[in-house]
Amino acid sequence: MAEAKEPSFEEQLAELEQIVGTLEKGDVPLEKALSQFQTGVALAKQLDGTLKDAETAVAQVMTDDGELKDFEPEQTD
């Protein structure tokens, strides 16, 4: 049995955009709107975590011995 693949950042963002669009129209029954809102909040939290992880990874560099350290640009005088 194959494991379910986690959706990509882009797929999650597209789903969130679709939910927002649907909720903005306002023609959704209250129960469905509440469910979609909760799903949207959960997606937003996941996307925020992914972005924070990416920001951390970009802010670090790997040294020659394989150690991660904070990125510090070279000073040019």
PDB file of N, CA, C and O in Angstrom, chain B, residues numbered from 101:
ATOM      1  N   MET B 101       0.843  -1.177   0.000  1.00  0.00           N
ATOM      2  CA  MET B 101       0.000   0.000   0.000  1.00  0.00           C
ATOM      3  C   MET B 101       0.886   1.238   0.000  1.00  0.00           C
ATOM      4  O   MET B 101       1.754   1.376   0.862  1.00  0.00           O
ATOM      5  N   ALA B 102       0.681   2.128  -0.944  1.00  0.00           N
ATOM      6  CA  ALA B 102       1.506   3.326  -1.077  1.00  0.00           C
ATOM      7  C   ALA B 102       1.078   4.391  -0.071  1.00  0.00           C
ATOM      8  O   ALA B 102      -0.107   4.572   0.207  1.00  0.00           O
ATOM      9  N   GLU B 103       2.088   5.097   0.470  1.00  0.00           N
ATOM     10  CA  GLU B 103       1.809   6.187   1.401  1.00  0.00           C
ATOM     11  C   GLU B 103       1.293   7.389   0.639  1.00  0.00           C
ATOM     12  O   GLU B 103       1.689   7.630  -0.501  1.00  0.00           O
ATOM     13  N   ALA B 104       0.405   8.147   1.275  1.00  0.00           N
ATOM     14  CA  ALA B 104      -0.096   9.369   0.663  1.00  0.00           C
ATOM     15  C   ALA B 104       1.015  10.413   0.665  1.00  0.00           C
ATOM     16  O   ALA B 104       1.652  10.662   1.689  1.00  0.00           O
ATOM     17  N   LYS B 105       1.234  11.014  -0.494  1.00  0.00           N
ATOM     18  CA  LYS B 105       2.286  12.017  -0.635  1.00  0.00           C
ATOM     19  C   LYS B 105       1.771  13.348  -0.084  1.00  0.00           C
ATOM     20  O   LYS B 105       0.658  13.770  -0.401  1.00  0.00           O
ATOM     21  N   GLU B 106       2.581  13.998   0.735  1.00  0.00           N
ATOM     22  CA  GLU B 106       2.211  15.305   1.268  1.00  0.00           C
ATOM     23  C   GLU B 106       2.196  16.318   0.133  1.00  0.00           C
ATOM     24  O   GLU B 106       3.106  16.335  -0.696  1.00  0.00           O
ATOM     25  N   PRO B 107       1.163  17.167   0.088  1.00  0.00           N
ATOM     26  CA  PRO B 107       1.109  18.158  -0.988  1.00  0.00           C
ATOM     27  C   PRO B 107       2.268  19.147  -0.908  1.00  0.00           C
ATOM     28  O   PRO B 107       2.773  19.453   0.172  1.00  0.00           O
ATOM     29  N   SER B 108       2.674  19.633  -2.065  1.00  0.00           N
ATOM     30  CA  SER B 108       3.780  20.592  -2.120  1.00  0.00           C
ATOM     31  C   SER B 108       3.315  21.950  -1.590  1.00  0.00           C
ATOM     32  O   SER B 108       2.121  22.189  -1.407  1.00  0.00           O
ATOM     33  N   PHE B 109       4.279  22.825  -1.351  1.00  0.00           N
ATOM     34  CA  PHE B 109       3.984  24.184  -0.905  1.00  0.00           C
ATOM     35  C   PHE B 109       3.031  24.853  -1.888  1.00  0.00           C
ATOM     36  O   PHE B 109       2.049  25.476  -1.483  1.00  0.00           O
ATOM     37  N   GLU B 110       3.321  24.723  -3.173  1.00  0.00           N
ATOM     38  CA  GLU B 110       2.516  25.357  -4.204  1.00  0.00           C
ATOM     39  C   GLU B 110       1.099  24.799  -4.211  1.00  0.00           C
ATOM     40  O   GLU B 110       0.139  25.552  -4.375  1.00  0.00           O
ATOM     41  N   GLU B 111       0.956  23.481  -4.033  1.00  0.00           N
ATOM     42  CA  GLU B 111      -0.382  22.874  -3.992  1.00  0.00           C
ATOM     43  C   GLU B 111      -1.166  23.361  -2.780  1.00  0.00           C
ATOM     44  O   GLU B 111      -2.361  23.639  -2.878  1.00  0.00           O
ATOM     45  N   GLN B 112      -0.489  23.465  -1.633  1.00  0.00           N
ATOM     46  CA  GLN B 112      -1.153  23.964  -0.435  1.00  0.00           C
ATOM     47  C   GLN B 112      -1.560  25.422  -0.605  1.00  0.00           C
ATOM     48  O   GLN B 112      -2.653  25.811  -0.193  1.00  0.00           O
ATOM     49  N   LEU B 113      -0.697  26.228  -1.203  1.00  0.00           N
ATOM     50  CA  LEU B 113      -1.000  27.635  -1.435  1.00  0.00           C
ATOM     51  C   LEU B 113      -2.191  27.773  -2.387  1.00  0.00           C
ATOM     52  O   LEU B 113      -3.063  28.614  -2.166  1.00  0.00           O
ATOM     53  N   ALA B 114      -2.234  26.967  -3.431  1.00  0.00           N
ATOM     54  CA  ALA B 114      -3.354  27.006  -4.378  1.00  0.00           C
ATOM     55  C   ALA B 114      -4.660  26.633  -3.678  1.00  0.00           C
ATOM     56  O   ALA B 114      -5.698  27.245  -3.931  1.00  0.00           O
ATOM     57  N   GLU B 115      -4.610  25.637  -2.805  1.00  0.00           N
ATOM     58  CA  GLU B 115      -5.804  25.238  -2.058  1.00  0.00           C
ATOM     59  C   GLU B 115      -6.268  26.368  -1.148  1.00  0.00           C
ATOM     60  O   GLU B 115      -7.464  26.646  -1.058  1.00  0.00           O
ATOM     61  N   LEU B 116      -5.320  27.020  -0.474  1.00  0.00           N
ATOM     62  CA  LEU B 116      -5.672  28.142   0.396  1.00  0.00           C
ATOM     63  C   LEU B 116      -6.294  29.279  -0.420  1.00  0.00           C
ATOM     64  O   LEU B 116      -7.286  29.872   0.003  1.00  0.00           O
ATOM     65  N   GLU B 117      -5.721  29.582  -1.576  1.00  0.00           N
ATOM     66  CA  GLU B 117      -6.269  30.627  -2.434  1.00  0.00           C
ATOM     67  C   GLU B 117      -7.683  30.281  -2.893  1.00  0.00           C
ATOM     68  O   GLU B 117      -8.539  31.161  -2.982  1.00  0.00           O
ATOM     69  N   GLN B 118      -7.928  29.007  -3.185  1.00  0.00           N
ATOM     70  CA  GLN B 118      -9.260  28.574  -3.602  1.00  0.00           C
ATOM     71  C   GLN B 118     -10.253  28.743  -2.460  1.00  0.00           C
ATOM     72  O   GLN B 118     -11.379  29.192  -2.674  1.00  0.00           O
ATOM     73  N   ILE B 119      -9.839  28.384  -1.250  1.00  0.00           N
ATOM     74  CA  ILE B 119     -10.710  28.529  -0.080  1.00  0.00           C
ATOM     75  C   ILE B 119     -11.044  29.996   0.153  1.00  0.00           C
ATOM     76  O   ILE B 119     -12.201  30.344   0.387  1.00  0.00           O
ATOM     77  N   VAL B 120     -10.034  30.852   0.090  1.00  0.00           N
ATOM     78  CA  VAL B 120     -10.253  32.289   0.297  1.00  0.00           C
ATOM     79  C   VAL B 120     -11.224  32.825  -0.758  1.00  0.00           C
ATOM     80  O   VAL B 120     -12.138  33.585  -0.437  1.00  0.00           O
ATOM     81  N   GLY B 121     -11.024  32.430  -2.007  1.00  0.00           N
ATOM     82  CA  GLY B 121     -11.915  32.876  -3.073  1.00  0.00           C
ATOM     83  C   GLY B 121     -13.354  32.452  -2.837  1.00  0.00           C
ATOM     84  O   GLY B 121     -14.281  33.237  -3.041  1.00  0.00           O
ATOM     85  N   THR B 122     -13.539  31.219  -2.411  1.00  0.00           N
ATOM     86  CA  THR B 122     -14.877  30.712  -2.130  1.00  0.00           C
ATOM     87  C   THR B 122     -15.518  31.468  -0.976  1.00  0.00           C
ATOM     88  O   THR B 122     -16.690  31.839  -1.045  1.00  0.00           O
ATOM     89  N   LEU B 123     -14.754  31.694   0.081  1.00  0.00           N
ATOM     90  CA  LEU B 123     -15.293  32.401   1.241  1.00  0.00           C
ATOM     91  C   LEU B 123     -15.599  33.864   0.911  1.00  0.00           C
ATOM     92  O   LEU B 123     -16.563  34.421   1.435  1.00  0.00           O
ATOM     93  N   GLU B 124     -14.801  34.487   0.060  1.00  0.00           N
ATOM     94  CA  GLU B 124     -15.031  35.881  -0.317  1.00  0.00           C
ATOM     95  C   GLU B 124     -16.333  36.048  -1.088  1.00  0.00           C
ATOM     96  O   GLU B 124     -16.977  37.094  -0.995  1.00  0.00           O
ATOM     97  N   LYS B 125     -16.730  35.024  -1.853  1.00  0.00           N
ATOM     98  CA  LYS B 125     -17.989  35.098  -2.601  1.00  0.00           C
ATOM     99  C   LYS B 125     -19.182  35.169  -1.648  1.00  0.00           C
ATOM    100  O   LYS B 125     -20.180  35.824  -1.948  1.00  0.00           O
ATOM    101  N   GLY B 126     -19.080  34.500  -0.505  1.00  0.00           N
ATOM    102  CA  GLY B 126     -20.119  34.575   0.506  1.00  0.00           C
ATOM    103  C   GLY B 126     -21.355  33.745   0.244  1.00  0.00           C
ATOM    104  O   GLY B 126     -22.337  33.873   0.974  1.00  0.00           O
ATOM    105  N   ASP B 127     -21.343  32.904  -0.763  1.00  0.00           N
ATOM    106  CA  ASP B 127     -22.529  32.104  -1.064  1.00  0.00           C
ATOM    107  C   ASP B 127     -22.382  30.651  -0.604  1.00  0.00           C
ATOM    108  O   ASP B 127     -22.917  29.733  -1.226  1.00  0.00           O
ATOM    109  N   VAL B 128     -21.654  30.462   0.482  1.00  0.00           N
ATOM    110  CA  VAL B 128     -21.411  29.136   1.037  1.00  0.00           C
ATOM    111  C   VAL B 128     -22.222  29.005   2.332  1.00  0.00           C
ATOM    112  O   VAL B 128     -22.249  29.931   3.143  1.00  0.00           O
ATOM    113  N   PRO B 129     -22.880  27.860   2.526  1.00  0.00           N
ATOM    114  CA  PRO B 129     -23.602  27.687   3.791  1.00  0.00           C
ATOM    115  C   PRO B 129     -22.655  27.834   4.983  1.00  0.00           C
ATOM    116  O   PRO B 129     -21.468  27.522   4.887  1.00  0.00           O
ATOM    117  N   LEU B 130     -23.184  28.306   6.088  1.00  0.00           N
ATOM    118  CA  LEU B 130     -22.374  28.618   7.268  1.00  0.00           C
ATOM    119  C   LEU B 130     -21.509  27.446   7.709  1.00  0.00           C
ATOM    120  O   LEU B 130     -20.327  27.634   7.996  1.00  0.00           O
ATOM    121  N   GLU B 131     -22.066  26.249   7.769  1.00  0.00           N
ATOM    122  CA  GLU B 131     -21.306  25.084   8.238  1.00  0.00           C
ATOM    123  C   GLU B 131     -20.115  24.798   7.325  1.00  0.00           C
ATOM    124  O   GLU B 131     -19.018  24.494   7.793  1.00  0.00           O
ATOM    125  N   LYS B 132     -20.348  24.901   6.011  1.00  0.00           N
ATOM    126  CA  LYS B 132     -19.264  24.655   5.061  1.00  0.00           C
ATOM    127  C   LYS B 132     -18.229  25.786   5.145  1.00  0.00           C
ATOM    128  O   LYS B 132     -17.027  25.534   5.061  1.00  0.00           O
ATOM    129  N   ALA B 133     -18.693  27.023   5.309  1.00  0.00           N
ATOM    130  CA  ALA B 133     -17.774  28.160   5.426  1.00  0.00           C
ATOM    131  C   ALA B 133     -16.890  27.996   6.650  1.00  0.00           C
ATOM    132  O   ALA B 133     -15.688  28.255   6.583  1.00  0.00           O
ATOM    133  N   LEU B 134     -17.463  27.573   7.762  1.00  0.00           N
ATOM    134  CA  LEU B 134     -16.688  27.372   8.986  1.00  0.00           C
ATOM    135  C   LEU B 134     -15.648  26.276   8.787  1.00  0.00           C
ATOM    136  O   LEU B 134     -14.500  26.420   9.207  1.00  0.00           O
ATOM    137  N   SER B 135     -16.049  25.186   8.149  1.00  0.00           N
ATOM    138  CA  SER B 135     -15.119  24.084   7.883  1.00  0.00           C
ATOM    139  C   SER B 135     -13.983  24.542   6.970  1.00  0.00           C
ATOM    140  O   SER B 135     -12.819  24.226   7.214  1.00  0.00           O
ATOM    141  N   GLN B 136     -14.324  25.284   5.919  1.00  0.00           N
ATOM    142  CA  GLN B 136     -13.304  25.779   5.005  1.00  0.00           C
ATOM    143  C   GLN B 136     -12.379  26.774   5.702  1.00  0.00           C
ATOM    144  O   GLN B 136     -11.170  26.773   5.466  1.00  0.00           O
ATOM    145  N   PHE B 137     -12.942  27.615   6.552  1.00  0.00           N
ATOM    146  CA  PHE B 137     -12.126  28.572   7.294  1.00  0.00           C
ATOM    147  C   PHE B 137     -11.111  27.842   8.166  1.00  0.00           C
ATOM    148  O   PHE B 137      -9.940  28.220   8.207  1.00  0.00           O
ATOM    149  N   GLN B 138     -11.557  26.792   8.869  1.00  0.00           N
ATOM    150  CA  GLN B 138     -10.652  26.019   9.727  1.00  0.00           C
ATOM    151  C   GLN B 138      -9.562  25.347   8.900  1.00  0.00           C
ATOM    152  O   GLN B 138      -8.402  25.311   9.311  1.00  0.00           O
ATOM    153  N   THR B 139      -9.926  24.823   7.753  1.00  0.00           N
ATOM    154  CA  THR B 139      -8.940  24.223   6.861  1.00  0.00           C
ATOM    155  C   THR B 139      -7.943  25.278   6.383  1.00  0.00           C
ATOM    156  O   THR B 139      -6.740  25.024   6.322  1.00  0.00           O
ATOM    157  N   GLY B 140      -8.450  26.455   6.048  1.00  0.00           N
ATOM    158  CA  GLY B 140      -7.590  27.546   5.604  1.00  0.00           C
ATOM    159  C   GLY B 140      -6.608  27.986   6.670  1.00  0.00           C
ATOM    160  O   GLY B 140      -5.442  28.244   6.372  1.00  0.00           O
ATOM    161  N   VAL B 141      -7.069  28.076   7.914  1.00  0.00           N
ATOM    162  CA  VAL B 141      -6.181  28.458   9.020  1.00  0.00           C
ATOM    163  C   VAL B 141      -5.076  27.410   9.184  1.00  0.00           C
ATOM    164  O   VAL B 141      -3.910  27.758   9.368  1.00  0.00           O
ATOM    165  N   ALA B 142      -5.441  26.142   9.117  1.00  0.00           N
ATOM    166  CA  ALA B 142      -4.442  25.073   9.245  1.00  0.00           C
ATOM    167  C   ALA B 142      -3.427  25.144   8.095  1.00  0.00           C
ATOM    168  O   ALA B 142      -2.225  24.987   8.313  1.00  0.00           O
ATOM    169  N   LEU B 143      -3.915  25.379   6.877  1.00  0.00           N
ATOM    170  CA  LEU B 143      -3.004  25.505   5.728  1.00  0.00           C
ATOM    171  C   LEU B 143      -2.080  26.697   5.899  1.00  0.00           C
ATOM    172  O   LEU B 143      -0.886  26.605   5.614  1.00  0.00           O
ATOM    173  N   ALA B 144      -2.620  27.815   6.361  1.00  0.00           N
ATOM    174  CA  ALA B 144      -1.802  29.018   6.563  1.00  0.00           C
ATOM    175  C   ALA B 144      -0.686  28.747   7.572  1.00  0.00           C
ATOM    176  O   ALA B 144       0.441  29.206   7.387  1.00  0.00           O
ATOM    177  N   LYS B 145      -0.992  28.008   8.631  1.00  0.00           N
ATOM    178  CA  LYS B 145       0.033  27.673   9.632  1.00  0.00           C
ATOM    179  C   LYS B 145       1.115  26.785   9.026  1.00  0.00           C
ATOM    180  O   LYS B 145       2.303  26.986   9.277  1.00  0.00           O
ATOM    181  N   GLN B 146       0.697  25.798   8.223  1.00  0.00           N
ATOM    182  CA  GLN B 146       1.676  24.919   7.579  1.00  0.00           C
ATOM    183  C   GLN B 146       2.563  25.704   6.615  1.00  0.00           C
ATOM    184  O   GLN B 146       3.780  25.521   6.593  1.00  0.00           O
ATOM    185  N   LEU B 147       1.951  26.572   5.826  1.00  0.00           N
ATOM    186  CA  LEU B 147       2.710  27.373   4.865  1.00  0.00           C
ATOM    187  C   LEU B 147       3.674  28.305   5.583  1.00  0.00           C
ATOM    188  O   LEU B 147       4.810  28.483   5.143  1.00  0.00           O
ATOM    189  N   ASP B 148       3.230  28.900   6.682  1.00  0.00           N
ATOM    190  CA  ASP B 148       4.097  29.781   7.461  1.00  0.00           C
ATOM    191  C   ASP B 148       5.300  29.007   8.001  1.00  0.00           C
ATOM    192  O   ASP B 148       6.427  29.502   7.963  1.00  0.00           O
ATOM    193  N   GLY B 149       5.062  27.802   8.499  1.00  0.00           N
ATOM    194  CA  GLY B 149       6.161  26.973   8.996  1.00  0.00           C
ATOM    195  C   GLY B 149       7.147  26.620   7.902  1.00  0.00           C
ATOM    196  O   GLY B 149       8.359  26.649   8.118  1.00  0.00           O
ATOM    197  N   THR B 150       6.635  26.289   6.731  1.00  0.00           N
ATOM    198  CA  THR B 150       7.501  25.972   5.597  1.00  0.00           C
ATOM    199  C   THR B 150       8.361  27.169   5.216  1.00  0.00           C
ATOM    200  O   THR B 150       9.556  27.025   4.959  1.00  0.00           O
ATOM    201  N   LEU B 151       7.748  28.357   5.181  1.00  0.00           N
ATOM    202  CA  LEU B 151       8.501  29.566   4.849  1.00  0.00           C
ATOM    203  C   LEU B 151       9.560  29.876   5.899  1.00  0.00           C
ATOM    204  O   LEU B 151      10.668  30.285   5.552  1.00  0.00           O
ATOM    205  N   LYS B 152       9.241  29.691   7.163  1.00  0.00           N
ATOM    206  CA  LYS B 152      10.220  29.938   8.227  1.00  0.00           C
ATOM    207  C   LYS B 152      11.383  28.964   8.131  1.00  0.00           C
ATOM    208  O   LYS B 152      12.536  29.348   8.324  1.00  0.00           O
ATOM    209  N   ASP B 153      11.080  27.696   7.832  1.00  0.00           N
ATOM    210  CA  ASP B 153      12.144  26.702   7.660  1.00  0.00           C
ATOM    211  C   ASP B 153      13.050  27.072   6.482  1.00  0.00           C
ATOM    212  O   ASP B 153      14.273  26.955   6.567  1.00  0.00           O
ATOM    213  N   ALA B 154      12.436  27.518   5.389  1.00  0.00           N
ATOM    214  CA  ALA B 154      13.218  27.915   4.214  1.00  0.00           C
ATOM    215  C   ALA B 154      14.071  29.137   4.529  1.00  0.00           C
ATOM    216  O   ALA B 154      15.227  29.217   4.114  1.00  0.00           O
ATOM    217  N   GLU B 155      13.508  30.077   5.256  1.00  0.00           N
ATOM    218  CA  GLU B 155      14.259  31.280   5.634  1.00  0.00           C
ATOM    219  C   GLU B 155      15.475  30.915   6.483  1.00  0.00           C
ATOM    220  O   GLU B 155      16.561  31.465   6.297  1.00  0.00           O
ATOM    221  N   THR B 156      15.283  29.990   7.410  1.00  0.00           N
ATOM    222  CA  THR B 156      16.387  29.541   8.260  1.00  0.00           C
ATOM    223  C   THR B 156      17.463  28.864   7.420  1.00  0.00           C
ATOM    224  O   THR B 156      18.654  29.108   7.613  1.00  0.00           O
ATOM    225  N   ALA B 157      17.039  28.009   6.484  1.00  0.00           N
ATOM    226  CA  ALA B 157      17.998  27.302   5.639  1.00  0.00           C
ATOM    227  C   ALA B 157      18.777  28.278   4.761  1.00  0.00           C
ATOM    228  O   ALA B 157      19.980  28.108   4.561  1.00  0.00           O
ATOM    229  N   VAL B 158      18.109  29.282   4.245  1.00  0.00           N
ATOM    230  CA  VAL B 158      18.774  30.254   3.380  1.00  0.00           C
ATOM    231  C   VAL B 158      19.739  31.117   4.182  1.00  0.00           C
ATOM    232  O   VAL B 158      20.759  31.562   3.655  1.00  0.00           O
ATOM    233  N   ALA B 159      19.427  31.353   5.439  1.00  0.00           N
ATOM    234  CA  ALA B 159      20.259  32.208   6.287  1.00  0.00           C
ATOM    235  C   ALA B 159      21.482  31.474   6.821  1.00  0.00           C
ATOM    236  O   ALA B 159      22.288  32.064   7.541  1.00  0.00           O
ATOM    237  N   GLN B 160      21.634  30.202   6.481  1.00  0.00           N
ATOM    238  CA  GLN B 160      22.780  29.434   6.943  1.00  0.00           C
ATOM    239  C   GLN B 160      23.584  28.937   5.755  1.00  0.00           C
ATOM    240  O   GLN B 160      23.056  28.765   4.656  1.00  0.00           O
ATOM    241  N   VAL B 161      24.860  28.712   5.989  1.00  0.00           N
ATOM    242  CA  VAL B 161      25.730  28.136   4.966  1.00  0.00           C
ATOM    243  C   VAL B 161      26.475  26.960   5.575  1.00  0.00           C
ATOM    244  O   VAL B 161      26.645  26.878   6.791  1.00  0.00           O
ATOM    245  N   MET B 162      26.914  26.060   4.722  1.00  0.00           N
ATOM    246  CA  MET B 162      27.653  24.899   5.189  1.00  0.00           C
ATOM    247  C   MET B 162      29.140  25.186   5.072  1.00  0.00           C
ATOM    248  O   MET B 162      29.618  25.615   4.022  1.00  0.00           O
ATOM    249  N   THR B 163      29.869  24.946   6.156  1.00  0.00           N
ATOM    250  CA  THR B 163      31.311  25.149   6.147  1.00  0.00           C
ATOM    251  C   THR B 163      31.982  23.965   5.454  1.00  0.00           C
ATOM    252  O   THR B 163      31.324  22.975   5.136  1.00  0.00           O
ATOM    253  N   ASP B 164      33.278  24.066   5.225  1.00  0.00           N
ATOM    254  CA  ASP B 164      34.013  22.999   4.554  1.00  0.00           C
ATOM    255  C   ASP B 164      33.950  21.677   5.310  1.00  0.00           C
ATOM    256  O   ASP B 164      34.028  20.611   4.699  1.00  0.00           O
ATOM    257  N   ASP B 165      33.808  21.736   6.653  1.00  0.00           N
ATOM    258  CA  ASP B 165      33.740  20.497   7.430  1.00  0.00           C
ATOM    259  C   ASP B 165      32.302  20.011   7.639  1.00  0.00           C
ATOM    260  O   ASP B 165      32.057  19.135   8.468  1.00  0.00           O
ATOM    261  N   GLY B 166      31.359  20.578   6.892  1.00  0.00           N
ATOM    262  CA  GLY B 166      29.984  20.105   6.933  1.00  0.00           C
ATOM    263  C   GLY B 166      29.133  20.700   8.030  1.00  0.00           C
ATOM    264  O   GLY B 166      28.015  20.237   8.257  1.00  0.00           O
ATOM    265  N   GLU B 167      29.618  21.693   8.703  1.00  0.00           N
ATOM    266  CA  GLU B 167      28.885  22.321   9.794  1.00  0.00           C
ATOM    267  C   GLU B 167      28.087  23.509   9.269  1.00  0.00           C
ATOM    268  O   GLU B 167      28.568  24.262   8.422  1.00  0.00           O
ATOM    269  N   LEU B 168      26.853  23.676   9.781  1.00  0.00           N
ATOM    270  CA  LEU B 168      26.047  24.829   9.396  1.00  0.00           C
ATOM    271  C   LEU B 168      26.372  26.008  10.292  1.00  0.00           C
ATOM    272  O   LEU B 168      26.525  25.861  11.504  1.00  0.00           O
ATOM    273  N   LYS B 169      26.476  27.170   9.686  1.00  0.00           N
ATOM    274  CA  LYS B 169      26.682  28.380  10.476  1.00  0.00           C
ATOM    275  C   LYS B 169      25.877  29.498   9.843  1.00  0.00           C
ATOM    276  O   LYS B 169      25.497  29.411   8.676  1.00  0.00           O
ATOM    277  N   ASP B 170      25.615  30.545  10.607  1.00  0.00           N
ATOM    278  CA  ASP B 170      24.854  31.677  10.102  1.00  0.00           C
ATOM    279  C   ASP B 170      25.626  32.349   8.975  1.00  0.00           C
ATOM    280  O   ASP B 170      26.849  32.471   9.031  1.00  0.00           O
ATOM    281  N   PHE B 171      24.907  32.775   7.965  1.00  0.00           N
ATOM    282  CA  PHE B 171      25.500  33.441   6.821  1.00  0.00           C
ATOM    283  C   PHE B 171      25.892  34.863   7.211  1.00  0.00           C
ATOM    284  O   PHE B 171      25.093  35.629   7.749  1.00  0.00           O
ATOM    285  N   GLU B 172      27.131  35.183   6.924  1.00  0.00           N
ATOM    286  CA  GLU B 172      27.633  36.538   7.162  1.00  0.00           C
ATOM    287  C   GLU B 172      28.314  36.996   5.880  1.00  0.00           C
ATOM    288  O   GLU B 172      29.376  36.487   5.523  1.00  0.00           O
ATOM    289  N   PRO B 173      27.705  37.957   5.183  1.00  0.00           N
ATOM    290  CA  PRO B 173      28.315  38.430   3.931  1.00  0.00           C
ATOM    291  C   PRO B 173      29.676  39.033   4.156  1.00  0.00           C
ATOM    292  O   PRO B 173      29.945  39.637   5.195  1.00  0.00           O
ATOM    293  N   GLU B 174      30.536  38.863   3.164  1.00  0.00           N
ATOM    294  CA  GLU B 174      31.887  39.430   3.267  1.00  0.00           C
ATOM    295  C   GLU B 174      31.806  40.941   3.198  1.00  0.00           C
ATOM    296  O   GLU B 174      31.032  41.496   2.417  1.00  0.00           O
ATOM    297  N   GLN B 175      32.601  41.600   4.012  1.00  0.00           N
ATOM    298  CA  GLN B 175      32.636  43.052   4.024  1.00  0.00           C
ATOM    299  C   GLN B 175      33.603  43.529   2.929  1.00  0.00           C
ATOM    300  O   GLN B 175      34.753  43.095   2.872  1.00  0.00           O
ATOM    301  N   THR B 176      33.126  44.411   2.080  1.00  0.00           N
ATOM    302  CA  THR B 176      33.990  45.002   1.072  1.00  0.00           C
ATOM    303  C   THR B 176      34.142  46.483   1.400  1.00  0.00           C
ATOM    304  O   THR B 176      33.163  47.227   1.454  1.00  0.00           O
ATOM    305  N   ASP B 177      35.354  46.885   1.613  1.00  0.00           N
ATOM    306  CA  ASP B 177      35.615  48.275   1.992  1.00  0.00           C
ATOM    307  C   ASP B 177      36.005  49.123   0.829  1.00  0.00           C
ATOM    308  O   ASP B 177      36.256  50.317   0.991  1.00  0.00           O
TER     309      ASP B 177
END
